[in-house]
Amino acid sequence: MEEDWERLGRLRPEEKVRVAIDMTDGCVSVCADGIRQQFPGISEDELLKKLRERLEWAKLNR
C-alpha cells in the first residue's frame, strides 16, 4: 500500500487529474447501476435526475 502511495506521488499533475477523473467516473457508474437495479426500466432522464439527487445528498451529508 505504501508503495502505491509513493507511485501516486510521483505522477505528473495531469496524470493525477486523470486518475481522479477515472475514480469519479467509476463511482458515478456504480451509483447509476444501483439506481437501475432499484428502478428497472427507468428512463435516461429520470436516471440522471436520481443520480444528481444521490450525489448531492452524499455531498451534503459528509
TORDO-227147 format. One record per residue (C-alpha): residue number from 1; y, z, x. Coordinates in steps of 0.001 Angstrom, whole numbers. Each point is the difference from the previous one (the first is absolute). Example, Ala and Ser with C-alpha at 12.3 -4.5 7.8 and 13.67 -1.06 7.14 Angstrom:
2
> 1	-4500	7800	12300
> 2	3440	-660	1370
***
This chain:
62
> 1	0	0	0
> 2	2399	860	2817
> 3	-775	-3351	1595
> 4	972	-1744	-3254
> 5	3355	1796	-37
> 6	644	-982	3602
> 7	-844	-3617	-761
> 8	2295	65	-3038
> 9	2777	1419	2150
> 10	-287	-2940	2389
> 11	526	-2610	-2715
> 12	3221	-1964	-63
> 13	2349	921	-2864
> 14	-774	-3182	-1947
> 15	-3732	750	285
> 16	583	3511	-1343
> 17	1853	-1489	-2965
> 18	-2904	-2391	-635
> 19	-2472	2906	90
> 20	2162	1977	-2445
> 21	249	-2982	-2357
> 22	-3758	-576	169
> 23	-647	3669	-803
> 24	2445	-107	-2898
> 25	-1588	-3186	-1351
> 26	-3403	1690	163
> 27	1224	3039	-1916
> 28	1638	-2147	-2679
> 29	-3168	-2072	-320
> 30	-2164	3105	-485
> 31	2426	1332	-2609
> 32	42	-3361	-1840
> 33	-3814	-91	6
> 34	-53	3478	-1527
> 35	2354	-1106	-2762
> 36	-2141	-3085	-679
> 37	-3080	2214	-331
> 38	1835	2380	-2304
> 39	1419	-2833	-2131
> 40	-2457	-2936	-47
> 41	1647	-3231	-1081
> 42	3507	1228	878
> 43	2573	-2773	365
> 44	1609	-595	3384
> 45	3408	1046	-1368
> 46	-1380	3256	-1398
> 47	-1912	633	3242
> 48	3208	-343	2015
> 49	1818	2319	-2405
> 50	-2691	2684	256
> 51	-206	-454	3768
> 52	3751	550	339
> 53	-260	3100	-2209
> 54	-2786	1470	2133
> 55	1767	-700	3246
> 56	3226	1497	-1324
> 57	-1899	3076	-1296
> 58	-1623	464	3403
> 59	3378	-304	1702
> 60	1591	2608	-2289
> 61	-2910	2452	243
> 62	-416	369	3737
***
